Amino acid sequence: MAGQIGTANAADPAVLGGGSGIGVNDATCTLTTIGHDSGGRLVGLTAGHCGPLGADITAEANRGAGVVGKVAVLNENMDYAVITFDPNMVVPVNRVGNTTITGIGGPAQFPAIACKEGRTTGQTCGITWGDPLQSKIATVTQICVISGDSGGPVVVGTTLVGMVNGYIYVPCIGPEVGMNMTDILGDIDARGGVGAGFRPI
């Protein structure tokens, strides 16, 4: 019997949303959110310290999809990055794990309970302390975060209010520090171009 010749199928698109694990070159971080900008581009956000401008983005849960995006905008002072995704290689979703994102809101205030979704520790929640660092653009919470959770979405209910950028003193025990989403998007809009006018899926 003659053997059959198989055909190679293209890799399935990566399913990505706020809380998904992503590779940023050689680093592993978490996607904050995904949606479209005013130019119709499929874009997402993550922490700026995850990788340099132009870094390749891969999906941790679907490495076979290969490079699915690039870091297109980097603000090191505010520690955020804007990613442009290949719409043919990514299926955007608004729910990852136990976290759903339906909109964007201002910073959480004491004593609200905020939660984050991270690729390392999943969903964890804690009380909001507010802005004791007097940064004007960041909020401190008692959410458990460790390495790899950087970029994770911080939500109150289903409203995205910030991203995970780091922690104070001790991972998971020390308070989490995150940039406010309204400040990040305001900065992106002021710059114009990629990411401006962002709306989540």
Backbone torsions as a table, in degrees:
resi	resn	phi	psi	omega
1	MET	NA	133.2	-179.8
2	ALA	-70.6	140.6	178.8
3	GLY	-73.9	152.5	177.9
4	GLN	-93.3	143.2	178.0
5	ILE	-96.2	119.4	179.4
6	GLY	-78.3	158.7	176.5
7	THR	-113.7	139.7	179.8
8	ALA	-80.2	129.8	178.1
9	ASN	-97.1	143.1	176.1
10	ALA	-64.0	149.2	179.8
11	ALA	-62.3	144.3	176.6
12	ASP	-64.4	146.4	177.5
13	PRO	-60.7	153.3	178.0
14	ALA	-84.1	134.5	175.5
15	VAL	-90.3	118.6	-174.9
16	LEU	-133.9	141.1	175.4
17	GLY	-157.7	-179.4	179.4
18	GLY	-61.1	115.3	-176.1
19	GLY	113.2	-9.0	179.1
20	SER	-73.4	143.7	173.6
21	GLY	-75.6	135.0	179.0
22	ILE	-132.4	149.4	169.7
23	GLY	-94.3	132.9	176.8
24	VAL	-120.3	95.0	-164.8
25	ASN	54.1	-117.9	-177.1
26	ASP	-94.1	-3.9	-179.5
27	ALA	-92.6	157.6	175.7
28	THR	-118.6	125.6	-178.5
29	CYS	-137.6	-167.7	-178.2
30	THR	-124.6	139.1	176.4
31	LEU	-76.8	132.8	-179.6
32	THR	-77.2	-47.6	-176.6
33	THR	-167.8	165.0	178.5
34	ILE	-141.1	145.9	-179.7
35	GLY	-178.8	-153.3	-178.7
36	HIS	-123.4	148.2	173.7
37	ASP	-95.7	-178.9	-176.1
38	SER	-67.4	-16.3	176.0
39	GLY	-88.1	2.5	178.9
40	GLY	83.3	4.3	179.1
41	ARG	-74.9	145.7	172.7
42	LEU	-84.1	114.4	-173.6
43	VAL	-132.9	161.6	176.4
44	GLY	-144.6	174.8	-179.7
45	LEU	-126.5	151.6	169.5
46	THR	-154.8	178.7	180.0
47	ALA	-69.5	141.9	-176.5
48	GLY	-68.4	-27.5	-177.5
49	HIS	-77.7	-2.3	-178.2
50	CYS	-70.1	-30.0	-179.5
51	GLY	-176.5	168.1	-174.7
52	PRO	-80.4	169.1	173.5
53	LEU	-57.6	133.9	-179.6
54	GLY	87.2	-0.8	-178.4
55	ALA	-61.0	145.7	176.0
56	ASP	-76.2	140.5	177.7
57	ILE	-112.4	128.8	174.5
58	THR	-123.9	160.7	178.8
59	ALA	-97.2	121.7	-176.6
60	GLU	-59.0	-36.9	-176.9
61	ALA	-82.8	-6.3	-179.2
62	ASN	-148.1	67.8	-179.5
63	ARG	-61.6	-26.6	-179.0
64	GLY	-64.0	-18.5	179.1
65	ALA	-73.4	-14.6	179.1
66	GLY	74.7	-153.8	-179.3
67	VAL	-73.7	120.2	-176.8
68	VAL	-110.7	-4.5	-179.8
69	GLY	-170.3	178.4	-179.5
70	LYS	-140.9	148.5	171.3
71	VAL	-73.9	115.6	-174.7
72	ALA	-102.2	-25.3	-179.7
73	VAL	-139.0	136.7	179.3
74	LEU	-136.1	125.8	174.5
75	ASN	-119.3	102.3	-177.0
76	GLU	-71.9	-30.8	-179.5
77	ASN	-67.3	-39.9	178.5
78	MET	-97.4	-1.5	174.2
79	ASP	56.7	49.2	172.4
80	TYR	-132.9	157.7	175.4
81	ALA	-134.4	143.1	173.6
82	VAL	-103.6	130.1	-179.3
83	ILE	-108.9	134.6	169.3
84	THR	-99.2	130.8	-178.9
85	PHE	-106.7	150.8	171.8
86	ASP	-78.4	112.0	-175.7
87	PRO	-64.5	-17.7	177.9
88	ASN	-82.1	-12.9	-176.1
89	MET	-115.4	2.5	-176.7
90	VAL	-134.4	133.6	170.7
91	VAL	-106.0	109.0	-177.6
92	PRO	-79.8	140.2	178.1
93	VAL	-134.5	159.0	-179.6
94	ASN	-105.3	5.0	177.8
95	ARG	-133.6	127.2	174.6
96	VAL	-133.6	128.8	-177.8
97	GLY	60.0	-125.1	-179.8
98	ASN	-102.6	14.7	-175.7
99	THR	-116.0	127.6	175.5
100	THR	-119.1	137.1	178.5
101	ILE	-114.5	118.9	179.5
102	THR	-115.8	-9.0	-179.9
103	GLY	-174.1	-179.7	-178.0
104	ILE	-122.7	138.3	-179.3
105	GLY	-139.6	175.3	-179.3
106	GLY	-70.9	173.0	-175.6
107	PRO	-57.4	144.0	174.3
108	ALA	-67.8	149.0	-178.5
109	GLN	-120.3	149.6	174.4
110	PHE	-56.7	134.9	3.6
111	PRO	-106.9	38.6	-178.5
112	ALA	-59.4	147.6	173.7
113	ILE	-92.9	120.1	177.8
114	ALA	-110.0	154.0	179.3
115	CYS	-131.4	154.5	174.9
116	LYS	-130.3	156.2	174.1
117	GLU	-118.5	117.3	-178.4
118	GLY	-125.3	152.1	-178.0
119	ARG	-68.5	-20.2	-178.6
120	THR	-94.1	-48.7	-173.8
121	THR	-111.4	6.8	178.2
122	GLY	65.5	-144.0	-179.3
123	GLN	-90.9	126.4	173.1
124	THR	-134.6	151.2	-175.0
125	CYS	-132.0	159.4	177.8
126	GLY	-171.2	169.2	-179.0
127	ILE	-70.3	147.7	176.1
128	THR	-89.6	128.6	177.8
129	TRP	-93.5	-18.1	-179.1
130	GLY	97.8	-134.6	-175.8
131	ASP	-125.1	62.4	179.9
132	PRO	-66.0	-19.5	178.4
133	LEU	-80.7	-6.8	179.9
134	GLN	53.7	43.4	-179.3
135	SER	-83.4	-25.8	-177.1
136	LYS	75.2	-11.6	-177.4
137	ILE	-130.9	3.6	-178.3
138	ALA	-134.0	156.1	179.1
139	THR	-128.4	141.6	-179.9
140	VAL	-105.1	132.5	177.8
141	THR	-132.2	169.1	177.3
142	GLN	-96.8	34.1	178.9
143	ILE	-79.7	137.2	175.8
144	CYS	-74.4	121.7	173.7
145	VAL	-138.0	145.8	174.0
146	ILE	-138.5	-176.9	-177.3
147	SER	-53.2	135.1	-178.8
148	GLY	99.4	-22.5	177.8
149	ASP	-80.1	-9.6	-179.7
150	SER	-53.3	132.4	-177.9
151	GLY	94.3	-13.0	-177.2
152	GLY	-57.8	145.2	179.3
153	PRO	-71.6	137.5	172.7
154	VAL	-107.3	121.5	-174.8
155	VAL	-125.4	153.7	165.7
156	VAL	-117.4	110.6	-169.5
157	GLY	67.3	-118.9	176.7
158	THR	-112.8	13.7	179.7
159	THR	-96.4	123.7	178.2
160	LEU	-77.5	119.2	-176.6
161	VAL	-116.8	-13.7	-178.8
162	GLY	-171.4	-179.0	174.7
163	MET	-128.2	152.0	176.9
164	VAL	-75.5	125.9	176.9
165	ASN	-117.8	-23.2	179.4
166	GLY	175.0	-168.3	178.3
167	TYR	-143.0	164.0	-179.1
168	ILE	-103.8	126.2	173.2
169	TYR	72.2	-73.3	-170.4
170	VAL	-126.8	129.5	178.5
171	PRO	-59.1	138.9	177.6
172	CYS	73.7	-35.6	-179.9
173	ILE	-91.4	-45.8	178.1
174	GLY	-68.3	151.0	-179.0
175	PRO	-59.3	149.0	174.8
176	GLU	-85.0	142.6	175.6
177	VAL	-118.0	127.8	-178.7
178	GLY	-139.1	144.4	176.7
179	MET	-72.3	143.2	178.9
180	ASN	-73.2	134.8	-176.7
181	MET	-65.5	-37.1	-179.7
182	THR	-65.7	-33.7	177.5
183	ASP	-71.2	-40.0	177.5
184	ILE	-61.8	-49.9	-177.3
185	LEU	-67.5	-33.3	175.8
186	GLY	-62.7	-39.7	178.9
187	ASP	-68.2	-40.9	178.6
188	ILE	-62.8	-44.2	179.8
189	ASP	-63.3	-38.5	-179.6
190	ALA	-65.9	-32.0	179.2
191	ARG	-76.2	-31.8	-177.4
192	GLY	74.9	175.1	178.1
193	GLY	81.6	-144.4	-174.7
194	VAL	-60.0	127.9	178.6
195	GLY	93.7	-21.4	-178.9
196	ALA	-61.4	138.5	-179.2
197	GLY	75.5	24.6	-175.8
198	PHE	-60.4	137.4	171.9
199	ARG	-135.1	131.3	-179.9
200	PRO	-69.2	158.8	177.2
201	ILE	-61.5	NA	NA
